[in-house]
Amino acid sequence: MSATEPVTSLREHPTAGPAIRRAKGMAGLAGFAVTAAIGFEAGTPFELVALRAIEVGAGCNLVVWAGAVLVWKRVLIAQAAGIARNRRVQETVVEGAE
C-alpha cells in the first residue's frame, strides 16, 4: 500500500463491515430470545421479561460488537502485513532478475 492510498475503516471494508453488523444482529437477537424464553419459562410477568430481554439483547450486541471489531482489526492487520511481505519479495525477485 502506497502512502497515497486512503485507509479504509472497518465499517466501509467489504468483508469486515457486513460481518461485524451480522454478528451484532445475531448476538442481540440471541440474547433477547434466550432471556425471553428463560423469563417466560420461570413465569415472570411480561413487562419484566420484555425489559430484561431488551437489556440483555443490547448488552450482547455491545459485547459482540467489541469482540468483532477486535478480531477484524487483527485479521486486517495480518492481511496487510502479508501483502507488504509479498510485495517486498516480488521486488527483490525483480531486482535479482535484472
mmCIF file as gemmi writes it, N, C-alpha and C atoms, coordinates in Angstrom:
data_model
loop_
_atom_site.group_PDB
_atom_site.id
_atom_site.type_symbol
_atom_site.label_atom_id
_atom_site.label_alt_id
_atom_site.label_comp_id
_atom_site.label_asym_id
_atom_site.label_entity_id
_atom_site.label_seq_id
_atom_site.pdbx_PDB_ins_code
_atom_site.Cartn_x
_atom_site.Cartn_y
_atom_site.Cartn_z
_atom_site.occupancy
_atom_site.B_iso_or_equiv
_atom_site.pdbx_formal_charge
_atom_site.auth_seq_id
_atom_site.auth_asym_id
_atom_site.pdbx_PDB_model_num
ATOM 1 N N . MET Axp A 1 ? 0.844 -1.171 0 1 0 ? 1 A 1
ATOM 2 C CA . MET Axp A 1 ? 0 0 0 1 0 ? 1 A 1
ATOM 3 C C . MET Axp A 1 ? 0.888 1.232 0 1 0 ? 1 A 1
ATOM 4 N N . SER Axp A 2 ? 0.674 2.086 -0.969 1 0 ? 2 A 1
ATOM 5 C CA . SER Axp A 2 ? 1.482 3.295 -1.043 1 0 ? 2 A 1
ATOM 6 C C . SER Axp A 2 ? 0.944 4.34 -0.073 1 0 ? 2 A 1
ATOM 7 N N . ALA Axp A 3 ? 1.729 5.378 0.099 1 0 ? 3 A 1
ATOM 8 C CA . ALA Axp A 3 ? 1.352 6.426 1.049 1 0 ? 3 A 1
ATOM 9 C C . ALA Axp A 3 ? 0.143 7.217 0.575 1 0 ? 3 A 1
ATOM 10 N N . THR Axp A 4 ? -0.189 7.163 -0.727 1 0 ? 4 A 1
ATOM 11 C CA . THR Axp A 4 ? -1.296 7.949 -1.247 1 0 ? 4 A 1
ATOM 12 C C . THR Axp A 4 ? -2.632 7.217 -1.177 1 0 ? 4 A 1
ATOM 13 N N . GLU Axp A 5 ? -2.622 5.919 -0.914 1 0 ? 5 A 1
ATOM 14 C CA . GLU Axp A 5 ? -3.874 5.165 -0.845 1 0 ? 5 A 1
ATOM 15 C C . GLU Axp A 5 ? -4.595 5.478 0.464 1 0 ? 5 A 1
ATOM 16 N N . PRO Axp A 6 ? -5.914 5.728 0.407 1 0 ? 6 A 1
ATOM 17 C CA . PRO Axp A 6 ? -6.644 6.012 1.642 1 0 ? 6 A 1
ATOM 18 C C . PRO Axp A 6 ? -6.823 4.75 2.485 1 0 ? 6 A 1
ATOM 19 N N . VAL Axp A 7 ? -6.894 4.944 3.776 1 0 ? 7 A 1
ATOM 20 C CA . VAL Axp A 7 ? -7.119 3.829 4.689 1 0 ? 7 A 1
ATOM 21 C C . VAL Axp A 7 ? -8.628 3.624 4.824 1 0 ? 7 A 1
ATOM 22 N N . THR Axp A 8 ? -9.062 2.392 4.708 1 0 ? 8 A 1
ATOM 23 C CA . THR Axp A 8 ? -10.479 2.064 4.79 1 0 ? 8 A 1
ATOM 24 C C . THR Axp A 8 ? -10.848 1.757 6.241 1 0 ? 8 A 1
ATOM 25 N N . SER Axp A 9 ? -11.976 2.294 6.681 1 0 ? 9 A 1
ATOM 26 C CA . SER Axp A 9 ? -12.447 1.978 8.03 1 0 ? 9 A 1
ATOM 27 C C . SER Axp A 9 ? -13.075 0.589 8.029 1 0 ? 9 A 1
ATOM 28 N N . LEU Axp A 10 ? -13.247 0.024 9.215 1 0 ? 10 A 1
ATOM 29 C CA . LEU Axp A 10 ? -13.88 -1.291 9.305 1 0 ? 10 A 1
ATOM 30 C C . LEU Axp A 10 ? -15.311 -1.241 8.782 1 0 ? 10 A 1
ATOM 31 N N . ARG Axp A 11 ? -15.989 -0.14 8.995 1 0 ? 11 A 1
ATOM 32 C CA . ARG Axp A 11 ? -17.372 -0.002 8.541 1 0 ? 11 A 1
ATOM 33 C C . ARG Axp A 11 ? -17.466 -0.071 7.022 1 0 ? 11 A 1
ATOM 34 N N . GLU Axp A 12 ? -16.475 0.512 6.335 1 0 ? 12 A 1
ATOM 35 C CA . GLU Axp A 12 ? -16.504 0.573 4.876 1 0 ? 12 A 1
ATOM 36 C C . GLU Axp A 12 ? -15.829 -0.617 4.207 1 0 ? 12 A 1
ATOM 37 N N . HIS Axp A 13 ? -15.144 -1.46 4.973 1 0 ? 13 A 1
ATOM 38 C CA . HIS Axp A 13 ? -14.463 -2.613 4.4 1 0 ? 13 A 1
ATOM 39 C C . HIS Axp A 13 ? -15.49 -3.592 3.846 1 0 ? 13 A 1
ATOM 40 N N . PRO Axp A 14 ? -15.258 -4.156 2.647 1 0 ? 14 A 1
ATOM 41 C CA . PRO Axp A 14 ? -16.275 -5.013 2.021 1 0 ? 14 A 1
ATOM 42 C C . PRO Axp A 14 ? -16.551 -6.315 2.755 1 0 ? 14 A 1
ATOM 43 N N . THR Axp A 15 ? -15.618 -6.803 3.529 1 0 ? 15 A 1
ATOM 44 C CA . THR Axp A 15 ? -15.835 -8.049 4.263 1 0 ? 15 A 1
ATOM 45 C C . THR Axp A 15 ? -16.095 -7.799 5.742 1 0 ? 15 A 1
ATOM 46 N N . ALA Axp A 16 ? -15.301 -6.933 6.344 1 0 ? 16 A 1
ATOM 47 C CA . ALA Axp A 16 ? -15.389 -6.718 7.788 1 0 ? 16 A 1
ATOM 48 C C . ALA Axp A 16 ? -16.686 -6.029 8.189 1 0 ? 16 A 1
ATOM 49 N N . GLY Axp A 17 ? -17.097 -5.012 7.445 1 0 ? 17 A 1
ATOM 50 C CA . GLY Axp A 17 ? -18.307 -4.27 7.799 1 0 ? 17 A 1
ATOM 51 C C . GLY Axp A 17 ? -19.545 -5.146 7.896 1 0 ? 17 A 1
ATOM 52 N N . PRO Axp A 18 ? -19.875 -5.883 6.833 1 0 ? 18 A 1
ATOM 53 C CA . PRO Axp A 18 ? -21.049 -6.751 6.926 1 0 ? 18 A 1
ATOM 54 C C . PRO Axp A 18 ? -20.911 -7.849 7.98 1 0 ? 18 A 1
ATOM 55 N N . ALA Axp A 19 ? -19.706 -8.378 8.164 1 0 ? 19 A 1
ATOM 56 C CA . ALA Axp A 19 ? -19.519 -9.434 9.165 1 0 ? 19 A 1
ATOM 57 C C . ALA Axp A 19 ? -19.752 -8.906 10.578 1 0 ? 19 A 1
ATOM 58 N N . ILE Axp A 20 ? -19.282 -7.704 10.853 1 0 ? 20 A 1
ATOM 59 C CA . ILE Axp A 20 ? -19.484 -7.107 12.177 1 0 ? 20 A 1
ATOM 60 C C . ILE Axp A 20 ? -20.963 -6.818 12.399 1 0 ? 20 A 1
ATOM 61 N N . ARG Axp A 21 ? -21.624 -6.255 11.379 1 0 ? 21 A 1
ATOM 62 C CA . ARG Axp A 21 ? -23.064 -5.968 11.523 1 0 ? 21 A 1
ATOM 63 C C . ARG Axp A 21 ? -23.865 -7.256 11.713 1 0 ? 21 A 1
ATOM 64 N N . ARG Axp A 22 ? -23.507 -8.307 10.997 1 0 ? 22 A 1
ATOM 65 C CA . ARG Axp A 22 ? -24.204 -9.592 11.116 1 0 ? 22 A 1
ATOM 66 C C . ARG Axp A 22 ? -24.008 -10.172 12.517 1 0 ? 22 A 1
ATOM 67 N N . ALA Axp A 23 ? -22.788 -10.124 13.021 1 0 ? 23 A 1
ATOM 68 C CA . ALA Axp A 23 ? -22.511 -10.655 14.358 1 0 ? 23 A 1
ATOM 69 C C . ALA Axp A 23 ? -23.283 -9.886 15.424 1 0 ? 23 A 1
ATOM 70 N N . LYS Axp A 24 ? -23.318 -8.548 15.294 1 0 ? 24 A 1
ATOM 71 C CA . LYS Axp A 24 ? -24.067 -7.733 16.257 1 0 ? 24 A 1
ATOM 72 C C . LYS Axp A 24 ? -25.541 -8.09 16.25 1 0 ? 24 A 1
ATOM 73 N N . GLY Axp A 25 ? -26.106 -8.206 15.073 1 0 ? 25 A 1
ATOM 74 C CA . GLY Axp A 25 ? -27.526 -8.515 14.964 1 0 ? 25 A 1
ATOM 75 C C . GLY Axp A 25 ? -27.869 -9.882 15.529 1 0 ? 25 A 1
ATOM 76 N N . MET Axp A 26 ? -27.052 -10.867 15.183 1 0 ? 26 A 1
ATOM 77 C CA . MET Axp A 26 ? -27.315 -12.221 15.675 1 0 ? 26 A 1
ATOM 78 C C . MET Axp A 26 ? -27.166 -12.289 17.187 1 0 ? 26 A 1
ATOM 79 N N . ALA Axp A 27 ? -26.167 -11.617 17.733 1 0 ? 27 A 1
ATOM 80 C CA . ALA Axp A 27 ? -25.964 -11.639 19.186 1 0 ? 27 A 1
ATOM 81 C C . ALA Axp A 27 ? -27.104 -10.952 19.916 1 0 ? 27 A 1
ATOM 82 N N . GLY Axp A 28 ? -27.548 -9.81 19.402 1 0 ? 28 A 1
ATOM 83 C CA . GLY Axp A 28 ? -28.66 -9.106 20.027 1 0 ? 28 A 1
ATOM 84 C C . GLY Axp A 28 ? -29.935 -9.93 20.029 1 0 ? 28 A 1
ATOM 85 N N . LEU Axp A 29 ? -30.223 -10.538 18.883 1 0 ? 29 A 1
ATOM 86 C CA . LEU Axp A 29 ? -31.424 -11.374 18.799 1 0 ? 29 A 1
ATOM 87 C C . LEU Axp A 29 ? -31.317 -12.612 19.672 1 0 ? 29 A 1
ATOM 88 N N . ALA Axp A 30 ? -30.145 -13.237 19.688 1 0 ? 30 A 1
ATOM 89 C CA . ALA Axp A 30 ? -29.97 -14.435 20.509 1 0 ? 30 A 1
ATOM 90 C C . ALA Axp A 30 ? -30.1 -14.1 21.995 1 0 ? 30 A 1
ATOM 91 N N . GLY Axp A 31 ? -29.474 -13.011 22.422 1 0 ? 31 A 1
ATOM 92 C CA . GLY Axp A 31 ? -29.589 -12.614 23.826 1 0 ? 31 A 1
ATOM 93 C C . GLY Axp A 31 ? -31.019 -12.303 24.209 1 0 ? 31 A 1
ATOM 94 N N . PHE Axp A 32 ? -31.718 -11.592 23.318 1 0 ? 32 A 1
ATOM 95 C CA . PHE Axp A 32 ? -33.123 -11.272 23.561 1 0 ? 32 A 1
ATOM 96 C C . PHE Axp A 32 ? -33.957 -12.551 23.656 1 0 ? 32 A 1
ATOM 97 N N . ALA Axp A 33 ? -33.793 -13.458 22.68 1 0 ? 33 A 1
ATOM 98 C CA . ALA Axp A 33 ? -34.614 -14.673 22.629 1 0 ? 33 A 1
ATOM 99 C C . ALA Axp A 33 ? -34.353 -15.59 23.817 1 0 ? 33 A 1
ATOM 100 N N . VAL Axp A 34 ? -33.108 -15.785 24.157 1 0 ? 34 A 1
ATOM 101 C CA . VAL Axp A 34 ? -32.782 -16.673 25.283 1 0 ? 34 A 1
ATOM 102 C C . VAL Axp A 34 ? -33.317 -16.098 26.588 1 0 ? 34 A 1
ATOM 103 N N . THR Axp A 35 ? -33.132 -14.803 26.784 1 0 ? 35 A 1
ATOM 104 C CA . THR Axp A 35 ? -33.618 -14.169 28.011 1 0 ? 35 A 1
ATOM 105 C C . THR Axp A 35 ? -35.136 -14.226 28.096 1 0 ? 35 A 1
ATOM 106 N N . ALA Axp A 36 ? -35.808 -13.968 26.975 1 0 ? 36 A 1
ATOM 107 C CA . ALA Axp A 36 ? -37.273 -14.037 26.973 1 0 ? 36 A 1
ATOM 108 C C . ALA Axp A 36 ? -37.748 -15.45 27.249 1 0 ? 36 A 1
ATOM 109 N N . ALA Axp A 37 ? -37.111 -16.44 26.638 1 0 ? 37 A 1
ATOM 110 C CA . ALA Axp A 37 ? -37.524 -17.83 26.862 1 0 ? 37 A 1
ATOM 111 C C . ALA Axp A 37 ? -37.347 -18.235 28.319 1 0 ? 37 A 1
ATOM 112 N N . ILE Axp A 38 ? -36.218 -17.872 28.894 1 0 ? 38 A 1
ATOM 113 C CA . ILE Axp A 38 ? -35.977 -18.211 30.301 1 0 ? 38 A 1
ATOM 114 C C . ILE Axp A 38 ? -36.975 -17.487 31.206 1 0 ? 38 A 1
ATOM 115 N N . GLY Axp A 39 ? -37.251 -16.228 30.911 1 0 ? 39 A 1
ATOM 116 C CA . GLY Axp A 39 ? -38.195 -15.464 31.725 1 0 ? 39 A 1
ATOM 117 C C . GLY Axp A 39 ? -39.607 -16.028 31.661 1 0 ? 39 A 1
ATOM 118 N N . PHE Axp A 40 ? -40.055 -16.371 30.47 1 0 ? 40 A 1
ATOM 119 C CA . PHE Axp A 40 ? -41.401 -16.929 30.336 1 0 ? 40 A 1
ATOM 120 C C . PHE Axp A 40 ? -41.483 -18.304 30.979 1 0 ? 40 A 1
ATOM 121 N N . GLU Axp A 41 ? -40.421 -19.085 30.863 1 0 ? 41 A 1
ATOM 122 C CA . GLU Axp A 41 ? -40.396 -20.407 31.478 1 0 ? 41 A 1
ATOM 123 C C . GLU Axp A 41 ? -40.487 -20.301 33.001 1 0 ? 41 A 1
ATOM 124 N N . ALA Axp A 42 ? -39.916 -19.251 33.557 1 0 ? 42 A 1
ATOM 125 C CA . ALA Axp A 42 ? -39.932 -19.069 35.005 1 0 ? 42 A 1
ATOM 126 C C . ALA Axp A 42 ? -41.237 -18.447 35.498 1 0 ? 42 A 1
ATOM 127 N N . GLY Axp A 43 ? -42.095 -18.031 34.57 1 0 ? 43 A 1
ATOM 128 C CA . GLY Axp A 43 ? -43.371 -17.443 34.964 1 0 ? 43 A 1
ATOM 129 C C . GLY Axp A 43 ? -43.278 -15.977 35.336 1 0 ? 43 A 1
ATOM 130 N N . THR Axp A 44 ? -42.266 -15.287 34.866 1 0 ? 44 A 1
ATOM 131 C CA . THR Axp A 44 ? -42.089 -13.868 35.149 1 0 ? 44 A 1
ATOM 132 C C . THR Axp A 44 ? -43.115 -13.058 34.359 1 0 ? 44 A 1
ATOM 133 N N . PRO Axp A 45 ? -43.653 -11.975 34.928 1 0 ? 45 A 1
ATOM 134 C CA . PRO Axp A 45 ? -44.612 -11.141 34.191 1 0 ? 45 A 1
ATOM 135 C C . PRO Axp A 45 ? -44.015 -10.581 32.899 1 0 ? 45 A 1
ATOM 136 N N . PHE Axp A 46 ? -44.887 -10.38 31.906 1 0 ? 46 A 1
ATOM 137 C CA . PHE Axp A 46 ? -44.455 -9.966 30.574 1 0 ? 46 A 1
ATOM 138 C C . PHE Axp A 46 ? -43.612 -8.695 30.602 1 0 ? 46 A 1
ATOM 139 N N . GLU Axp A 47 ? -44.015 -7.705 31.381 1 0 ? 47 A 1
ATOM 140 C CA . GLU Axp A 47 ? -43.3 -6.428 31.403 1 0 ? 47 A 1
ATOM 141 C C . GLU Axp A 47 ? -41.846 -6.606 31.832 1 0 ? 47 A 1
ATOM 142 N N . LEU Axp A 48 ? -41.641 -7.422 32.853 1 0 ? 48 A 1
ATOM 143 C CA . LEU Axp A 48 ? -40.273 -7.666 33.322 1 0 ? 48 A 1
ATOM 144 C C . LEU Axp A 48 ? -39.474 -8.489 32.313 1 0 ? 48 A 1
ATOM 145 N N . VAL Axp A 49 ? -40.135 -9.471 31.711 1 0 ? 49 A 1
ATOM 146 C CA . VAL Axp A 49 ? -39.443 -10.279 30.703 1 0 ? 49 A 1
ATOM 147 C C . VAL Axp A 49 ? -39.012 -9.399 29.537 1 0 ? 49 A 1
ATOM 148 N N . ALA Axp A 50 ? -39.909 -8.547 29.061 1 0 ? 50 A 1
ATOM 149 C CA . ALA Axp A 50 ? -39.59 -7.681 27.927 1 0 ? 50 A 1
ATOM 150 C C . ALA Axp A 50 ? -38.449 -6.732 28.27 1 0 ? 50 A 1
ATOM 151 N N . LEU Axp A 51 ? -38.499 -6.122 29.432 1 0 ? 51 A 1
ATOM 152 C CA . LEU Axp A 51 ? -37.453 -5.189 29.843 1 0 ? 51 A 1
ATOM 153 C C . LEU Axp A 51 ? -36.101 -5.891 29.963 1 0 ? 51 A 1
ATOM 154 N N . ARG Axp A 52 ? -36.078 -7.036 30.618 1 0 ? 52 A 1
ATOM 155 C CA . ARG Axp A 52 ? -34.815 -7.768 30.788 1 0 ? 52 A 1
ATOM 156 C C . ARG Axp A 52 ? -34.279 -8.28 29.449 1 0 ? 52 A 1
ATOM 157 N N . ALA Axp A 53 ? -35.183 -8.748 28.597 1 0 ? 53 A 1
ATOM 158 C CA . ALA Axp A 53 ? -34.744 -9.264 27.298 1 0 ? 53 A 1
ATOM 159 C C . ALA Axp A 53 ? -34.125 -8.154 26.451 1 0 ? 53 A 1
ATOM 160 N N . ILE Axp A 54 ? -34.716 -6.97 26.485 1 0 ? 54 A 1
ATOM 161 C CA . ILE Axp A 54 ? -34.146 -5.841 25.738 1 0 ? 54 A 1
ATOM 162 C C . ILE Axp A 54 ? -32.784 -5.456 26.308 1 0 ? 54 A 1
ATOM 163 N N . GLU Axp A 55 ? -32.675 -5.423 27.623 1 0 ? 55 A 1
ATOM 164 C CA . GLU Axp A 55 ? -31.394 -5.079 28.244 1 0 ? 55 A 1
ATOM 165 C C . GLU Axp A 55 ? -30.308 -6.095 27.894 1 0 ? 55 A 1
ATOM 166 N N . VAL Axp A 56 ? -30.639 -7.367 27.995 1 0 ? 56 A 1
ATOM 167 C CA . VAL Axp A 56 ? -29.647 -8.406 27.697 1 0 ? 56 A 1
ATOM 168 C C . VAL Axp A 56 ? -29.304 -8.404 26.205 1 0 ? 56 A 1
ATOM 169 N N . GLY Axp A 57 ? -30.304 -8.204 25.354 1 0 ? 57 A 1
ATOM 170 C CA . GLY Axp A 57 ? -30.039 -8.134 23.915 1 0 ? 57 A 1
ATOM 171 C C . GLY Axp A 57 ? -29.105 -6.991 23.568 1 0 ? 57 A 1
ATOM 172 N N . ALA Axp A 58 ? -29.319 -5.835 24.176 1 0 ? 58 A 1
ATOM 173 C CA . ALA Axp A 58 ? -28.442 -4.688 23.932 1 0 ? 58 A 1
ATOM 174 C C . ALA Axp A 58 ? -27.042 -4.95 24.478 1 0 ? 58 A 1
ATOM 175 N N . GLY Axp A 59 ? -26.955 -5.579 25.619 1 0 ? 59 A 1
ATOM 176 C CA . GLY Axp A 59 ? -25.643 -5.916 26.186 1 0 ? 59 A 1
ATOM 177 C C . GLY Axp A 59 ? -24.883 -6.91 25.326 1 0 ? 59 A 1
ATOM 178 N N . CYS Axp A 60 ? -25.579 -7.926 24.846 1 0 ? 60 A 1
ATOM 179 C CA . CYS Axp A 60 ? -24.942 -8.904 23.955 1 0 ? 60 A 1
ATOM 180 C C . CYS Axp A 60 ? -24.465 -8.228 22.677 1 0 ? 60 A 1
ATOM 181 N N . ASN Axp A 61 ? -25.287 -7.324 22.142 1 0 ? 61 A 1
ATOM 182 C CA . ASN Axp A 61 ? -24.927 -6.583 20.94 1 0 ? 61 A 1
ATOM 183 C C . ASN Axp A 61 ? -23.636 -5.821 21.164 1 0 ? 61 A 1
ATOM 184 N N . LEU Axp A 62 ? -23.516 -5.14 22.278 1 0 ? 62 A 1
ATOM 185 C CA . LEU Axp A 62 ? -22.335 -4.33 22.585 1 0 ? 62 A 1
ATOM 186 C C . LEU Axp A 62 ? -21.09 -5.183 22.776 1 0 ? 62 A 1
ATOM 187 N N . VAL Axp A 63 ? -21.218 -6.273 23.519 1 0 ? 63 A 1
ATOM 188 C CA . VAL Axp A 63 ? -20.067 -7.138 23.794 1 0 ? 63 A 1
ATOM 189 C C . VAL Axp A 63 ? -19.568 -7.785 22.502 1 0 ? 63 A 1
ATOM 190 N N . VAL Axp A 64 ? -20.493 -8.291 21.687 1 0 ? 64 A 1
ATOM 191 C CA . VAL Axp A 64 ? -20.09 -8.939 20.44 1 0 ? 64 A 1
ATOM 192 C C . VAL Axp A 64 ? -19.521 -7.917 19.461 1 0 ? 64 A 1
ATOM 193 N N . TRP Axp A 65 ? -20.064 -6.71 19.439 1 0 ? 65 A 1
ATOM 194 C CA . TRP Axp A 65 ? -19.502 -5.671 18.586 1 0 ? 65 A 1
ATOM 195 C C . TRP Axp A 65 ? -18.037 -5.415 18.94 1 0 ? 65 A 1
ATOM 196 N N . ALA Axp A 66 ? -17.745 -5.273 20.234 1 0 ? 66 A 1
ATOM 197 C CA . ALA Axp A 66 ? -16.371 -5.015 20.668 1 0 ? 66 A 1
ATOM 198 C C . ALA Axp A 66 ? -15.451 -6.176 20.283 1 0 ? 66 A 1
ATOM 199 N N . GLY Axp A 67 ? -15.926 -7.391 20.477 1 0 ? 67 A 1
ATOM 200 C CA . GLY Axp A 67 ? -15.119 -8.557 20.106 1 0 ? 67 A 1
ATOM 201 C C . GLY Axp A 67 ? -14.896 -8.664 18.608 1 0 ? 67 A 1
ATOM 202 N N . ALA Axp A 68 ? -15.941 -8.4 17.833 1 0 ? 68 A 1
ATOM 203 C CA . ALA Axp A 68 ? -15.817 -8.486 16.377 1 0 ? 68 A 1
ATOM 204 C C . ALA Axp A 68 ? -14.869 -7.424 15.84 1 0 ? 68 A 1
ATOM 205 N N . VAL Axp A 69 ? -14.939 -6.218 16.376 1 0 ? 69 A 1
ATOM 206 C CA . VAL Axp A 69 ? -14.017 -5.154 15.949 1 0 ? 69 A 1
ATOM 207 C C . VAL Axp A 69 ? -12.585 -5.547 16.292 1 0 ? 69 A 1
ATOM 208 N N . LEU Axp A 70 ? -12.363 -6.074 17.471 1 0 ? 70 A 1
ATOM 209 C CA . LEU Axp A 70 ? -11.029 -6.502 17.88 1 0 ? 70 A 1
ATOM 210 C C . LEU Axp A 70 ? -10.494 -7.58 16.94 1 0 ? 70 A 1
ATOM 211 N N . VAL Axp A 71 ? -11.305 -8.576 16.653 1 0 ? 71 A 1
ATOM 212 C CA . VAL Axp A 71 ? -10.873 -9.672 15.782 1 0 ? 71 A 1
ATOM 213 C C . VAL Axp A 71 ? -10.604 -9.174 14.371 1 0 ? 71 A 1
ATOM 214 N N . TRP Axp A 72 ? -11.528 -8.383 13.815 1 0 ? 72 A 1
ATOM 215 C CA . TRP Axp A 72 ? -11.354 -7.921 12.443 1 0 ? 72 A 1
ATOM 216 C C . TRP Axp A 72 ? -10.17 -6.968 12.295 1 0 ? 72 A 1
ATOM 217 N N . LYS Axp A 73 ? -9.877 -6.177 13.314 1 0 ? 73 A 1
ATOM 218 C CA . LYS Axp A 73 ? -8.673 -5.337 13.243 1 0 ? 73 A 1
ATOM 219 C C . LYS Axp A 73 ? -7.435 -6.206 13.121 1 0 ? 73 A 1
ATOM 220 N N . ARG Axp A 74 ? -7.364 -7.253 13.924 1 0 ? 74 A 1
ATOM 221 C CA . ARG Axp A 74 ? -6.205 -8.148 13.89 1 0 ? 74 A 1
ATOM 222 C C . ARG Axp A 74 ? -6.119 -8.868 12.539 1 0 ? 74 A 1
ATOM 223 N N . VAL Axp A 75 ? -7.248 -9.309 12.016 1 0 ? 75 A 1
ATOM 224 C CA . VAL Axp A 75 ? -7.262 -10.003 10.719 1 0 ? 75 A 1
ATOM 225 C C . VAL Axp A 75 ? -6.766 -9.075 9.616 1 0 ? 75 A 1
ATOM 226 N N . LEU Axp A 76 ? -7.258 -7.854 9.592 1 0 ? 76 A 1
ATOM 227 C CA . LEU Axp A 76 ? -6.866 -6.921 8.539 1 0 ? 76 A 1
ATOM 228 C C . LEU Axp A 76 ? -5.415 -6.485 8.676 1 0 ? 76 A 1
ATOM 229 N N . ILE Axp A 77 ? -4.923 -6.347 9.896 1 0 ? 77 A 1
ATOM 230 C CA . ILE Axp A 77 ? -3.505 -6.031 10.095 1 0 ? 77 A 1
ATOM 231 C C . ILE Axp A 77 ? -2.639 -7.178 9.574 1 0 ? 77 A 1
ATOM 232 N N . ALA Axp A 78 ? -3.045 -8.415 9.865 1 0 ? 78 A 1
ATOM 233 C CA . ALA Axp A 78 ? -2.291 -9.576 9.383 1 0 ? 78 A 1
ATOM 234 C C . ALA Axp A 78 ? -2.327 -9.652 7.855 1 0 ? 78 A 1
ATOM 235 N N . GLN Axp A 79 ? -3.481 -9.368 7.252 1 0 ? 79 A 1
ATOM 236 C CA . GLN Axp A 79 ? -3.575 -9.369 5.797 1 0 ? 79 A 1
ATOM 237 C C . GLN Axp A 79 ? -2.676 -8.295 5.19 1 0 ? 79 A 1
ATOM 238 N N . ALA Axp A 80 ? -2.678 -7.114 5.769 1 0 ? 80 A 1
ATOM 239 C CA . ALA Axp A 80 ? -1.838 -6.031 5.255 1 0 ? 80 A 1
ATOM 240 C C . ALA Axp A 80 ? -0.358 -6.387 5.379 1 0 ? 80 A 1
ATOM 241 N N . ALA Axp A 81 ? 0.019 -7.014 6.488 1 0 ? 81 A 1
ATOM 242 C CA . ALA Axp A 81 ? 1.413 -7.42 6.662 1 0 ? 81 A 1
ATOM 243 C C . ALA Axp A 81 ? 1.791 -8.476 5.627 1 0 ? 81 A 1
ATOM 244 N N . GLY Axp A 82 ? 0.897 -9.394 5.356 1 0 ? 82 A 1
ATOM 245 C CA . GLY Axp A 82 ? 1.165 -10.414 4.341 1 0 ? 82 A 1
ATOM 246 C C . GLY Axp A 82 ? 1.311 -9.818 2.957 1 0 ? 82 A 1
ATOM 247 N N . ILE Axp A 83 ? 0.461 -8.861 2.613 1 0 ? 83 A 1
ATOM 248 C CA . ILE Axp A 83 ? 0.547 -8.203 1.314 1 0 ? 83 A 1
ATOM 249 C C . ILE Axp A 83 ? 1.859 -7.436 1.196 1 0 ? 83 A 1
ATOM 250 N N . ALA Axp A 84 ? 2.242 -6.723 2.253 1 0 ? 84 A 1
ATOM 251 C CA . ALA Axp A 84 ? 3.502 -5.977 2.234 1 0 ? 84 A 1
ATOM 252 C C . ALA Axp A 84 ? 4.688 -6.926 2.086 1 0 ? 84 A 1
ATOM 253 N N . ARG Axp A 85 ? 4.642 -8.051 2.783 1 0 ? 85 A 1
ATOM 254 C CA . ARG Axp A 85 ? 5.722 -9.032 2.688 1 0 ? 85 A 1
ATOM 255 C C . ARG Axp A 85 ? 5.816 -9.598 1.269 1 0 ? 85 A 1
ATOM 256 N N . ASN Axp A 86 ? 4.665 -9.915 0.669 1 0 ? 86 A 1
ATOM 257 C CA . ASN Axp A 86 ? 4.658 -10.433 -0.702 1 0 ? 86 A 1
ATOM 258 C C . ASN Axp A 86 ? 5.199 -9.404 -1.69 1 0 ? 86 A 1
ATOM 259 N N . ARG Axp A 87 ? 4.864 -8.141 -1.503 1 0 ? 87 A 1
ATOM 260 C CA . ARG Axp A 87 ? 5.374 -7.099 -2.393 1 0 ? 87 A 1
ATOM 261 C C . ARG Axp A 87 ? 6.882 -6.949 -2.266 1 0 ? 87 A 1
ATOM 262 N N . ARG Axp A 88 ? 7.39 -7.031 -1.033 1 0 ? 88 A 1
ATOM 263 C CA . ARG Axp A 88 ? 8.844 -6.946 -0.845 1 0 ? 88 A 1
ATOM 264 C C . ARG Axp A 88 ? 9.549 -8.113 -1.524 1 0 ? 88 A 1
ATOM 265 N N . VAL Axp A 89 ? 8.966 -9.305 -1.398 1 0 ? 89 A 1
ATOM 266 C CA . VAL Axp A 89 ? 9.56 -10.483 -2.032 1 0 ? 89 A 1
ATOM 267 C C . VAL Axp A 89 ? 9.539 -10.332 -3.546 1 0 ? 89 A 1
ATOM 268 N N . GLN Axp A 90 ? 8.431 -9.85 -4.109 1 0 ? 90 A 1
ATOM 269 C CA . GLN Axp A 90 ? 8.355 -9.65 -5.557 1 0 ? 90 A 1
ATOM 270 C C . GLN Axp A 90 ? 9.352 -8.61 -6.026 1 0 ? 90 A 1
ATOM 271 N N . GLU Axp A 91 ? 9.56 -7.557 -5.257 1 0 ? 91 A 1
ATOM 272 C CA . GLU Axp A 91 ? 10.519 -6.524 -5.626 1 0 ? 91 A 1
ATOM 273 C C . GLU Axp A 91 ? 11.936 -7.074 -5.623 1 0 ? 91 A 1
ATOM 274 N N . THR Axp A 92 ? 12.269 -7.911 -4.635 1 0 ? 92 A 1
ATOM 275 C CA . THR Axp A 92 ? 13.616 -8.475 -4.596 1 0 ? 92 A 1
ATOM 276 C C . THR Axp A 92 ? 13.83 -9.471 -5.727 1 0 ? 92 A 1
ATOM 277 N N . VAL Axp A 93 ? 12.783 -10.201 -6.099 1 0 ? 93 A 1
ATOM 278 C CA . VAL Axp A 93 ? 12.894 -11.145 -7.217 1 0 ? 93 A 1
ATOM 279 C C . VAL Axp A 93 ? 13.108 -10.389 -8.519 1 0 ? 93 A 1
ATOM 280 N N . VAL Axp A 94 ? 12.364 -9.299 -8.713 1 0 ? 94 A 1
ATOM 281 C CA . VAL Axp A 94 ? 12.511 -8.5 -9.928 1 0 ? 94 A 1
ATOM 282 C C . VAL Axp A 94 ? 13.887 -7.855 -9.959 1 0 ? 94 A 1
ATOM 283 N N . GLU Axp A 95 ? 14.369 -7.348 -8.847 1 0 ? 95 A 1
ATOM 284 C CA . GLU Axp A 95 ? 15.691 -6.731 -8.793 1 0 ? 95 A 1
ATOM 285 C C . GLU Axp A 95 ? 16.783 -7.773 -9.027 1 0 ? 95 A 1
ATOM 286 N N . GLY Axp A 96 ? 16.592 -8.97 -8.525 1 0 ? 96 A 1
ATOM 287 C CA . GLY Axp A 96 ? 17.573 -10.034 -8.718 1 0 ? 96 A 1
ATOM 288 C C . GLY Axp A 96 ? 17.629 -10.532 -10.152 1 0 ? 96 A 1
ATOM 289 N N . ALA Axp A 97 ? 16.497 -10.448 -10.866 1 0 ? 97 A 1
ATOM 290 C CA . ALA Axp A 97 ? 16.45 -10.898 -12.253 1 0 ? 97 A 1
ATOM 291 C C . ALA Axp A 97 ? 17.109 -9.897 -13.191 1 0 ? 97 A 1
ATOM 292 N N . GLU Axp A 98 ? 17.224 -8.665 -12.774 1 0 ? 98 A 1
ATOM 293 C CA . GLU Axp A 98 ? 17.821 -7.629 -13.625 1 0 ? 98 A 1
ATOM 294 C C . GLU Axp A 98 ? 19.268 -7.67 -13.575 1 0 ? 98 A 1
